[in-house]
Amino acid sequence: MTDQSATPFLDIQGLKTHFPVEKGIFFRKTVATVKAVDGVDLQLRQGEILGLVGESGCGKSTLGRTMLQLLEPTEGSVKLEGRELVGLSGSELRAARKDFQMIFQDPYASLNPRMTVYDTLAEAILAHKSVHKSKLPEKVAELMNKVGLSPRFIKKYPHEFSGGQRQRIAIARALAVEPKFLVADEAVSALDVSIQAQIINLLANLSREMNLTLIFISHDLSVVKHIADRIAVMYLGRIVEFGPAETLFDDPLHPYTRALVSAVPVPDPDRERERQRILLPGDPPSPLNPPKGCTFHPRCPYAVEACKASFPAWSHQGNRQVACIRLDALD
Amino acid sequence: MAEILPQPKMPPASDLFEQAEQGHSLWQDAWHRLRKNHMAVIGGIFILIMGIASFFGPMMVEHGYQEQNLELRETPPSADHLLGTDKLGRDLLARVLYGGRISLTVGLVATAVSLTIGVLYGTVSGYCGGKTDAVMMRLVDILYALPFTIFVILLMVFFGRDIRLMFVAIGAVEWLTMARIVRGQVLSLRQQEFIEACIALGLPMWKIILRHLAPNVLGPVIVYSTLTIPAVMLLEAFLSFLGLGVQEPMCSWGSLIKEGAEIMEEAPWLLLFPGSLFAATLFSLNFLGDGLRDALDPRASKD
């Protein structure tokens, strides 16, 4: 892992994904725009695990899908090892996809119910390289071992597996093309807590072994804390704080991060009782009509008039970045 | 955190498939469920028998379906003419079997026509989405609004009573529902994460459609096809009953029922035999279709 090399492994600049809201049957007019992702900058090193957190509807999944070009960005650039991914042609993009893969939220929907594990994995292996037919079973078995599944199950169908096993198959499929970069979109939130731990450890180990860059999207802070090297906190389509996992948890800077961190239960009854929780007034505003200036100001206990003027610029605090102009005022 | 699953030693690749546990595909599960449904099985067997009888029967019966014997007009069932004769002295058994051939062929061919058009149209509409989808589906809505029996009658009147035309005419009307069903299925499948995963893998579009979309659309398509066959046969019978169907001396179950109904007081067997066979076939097809629907329904497969 090189620290801050000249070209970051993944470089995202000013990424925006807007969805038009259309009305009318024949002559569709755009009546509004949902700004799901509204200007995200992010640089990642190879092999690191980024936790992307934020409440429901803040644009985490949209950001993940846009990075992987599953959704077309409205604006901005995504560079993987210096190569621009936005605006690639259909066949160029298909070829480029071998470097980045996705793991989906719902393991019950992310596998084709009519294909055996073998067919699913073999198809993924053959997607970007040709393997001789006699070598294929070996490759599939190798993949299954890698994710902790017995190759005995090679002829089984997805509905014959439990949720955790299916998620392992989905991970194996993503690894089949030997990617460098993986996005796990709420990969464990559909699973039992005990299975969650297994899958998280599996992802962390794989990332370490294969020097895989992983973006782990979750709304569950305690899960993210366990796996991530660095954490990015998202609010209403923008990243408001970005920094190493430990410091971000111990000493959150942005008022929204503070509220978020204070909401994580502590597994110790005595400390849990003393835990100070910051309650935010109101609901998150609609991304259809985000507030002017800092999008957090209507709910922020520290907001002043200046917060309504413009979205705050990044301020660097050591190895962390935070978008807030009121940092001095916070204790 | 210990791994709960065992990590067995990897066997050599050649043995992998022999040692692997056999899985059950959704098709196999559906087949097991279908076999447990007695009505559907009886229906299926009856249709099979009817199919064999009407395609090979006319060759076995000693009288031809158009062979007239004016001395033996409207005779009740006897040893020589098992089901009796009609007003021109033609053997009813031969005519019923031959009529079954026409009716079943109309049912199958018209359903195949509607299947082809409907599946292609629906898949394109659902997969492309957006404006293409809107325009294509509005066209279907407009065609739906046409009184389709009148449309078929008009076709028959203008282009003459050609049986091939009837296949096309009925098929052209019946594809609309098929297109809607397929489009709906494709639309919902497209949102499924496994299709997105295919795109993320960089698979070409034809592979996604053929290997991932098509097999998952097939279930409802099979069910609807089995239910379209009786609907088409009924439509054909209806047209024949109006005198717009097949032409003499050819006959279908519809035209036989029509002839029988005209002289039902003097010769009730002329209505009874084709009528009951037709009804039994329709029942069988519907039972089979219902059984297939229950067997292939993904919601039922969860329990």
Interface residues (C-beta under 8 A of the other chain):
Chain A: I25 F26 R28 L68 L70 L93 R94 A95 A96 R97 K98 Q101 M102 F104 Q105 D106 A109 S110 L111 N112 P113 R114 M115 T116 V117 E123 A124 A127 H128 S134 K135 P137 E138 A141 E142 N145 G148 L149 S150 P151 R152 F153 I154 K155 K156 Y157 H159 E160 A170 R173 V177 A197 Q198 N201
Chain B: M1 E3 I4 L5 P6 Q7 P8 M10 P11 A13 S14 L16 F17 Q19 A20 E21 Q22 G23 H24 S25 L26 W27 K131 A134 Q192 E193 F194 E196 A197 I199 A200 L201 G202 L203 P204 R211 H212 P215 N216 P298 S301
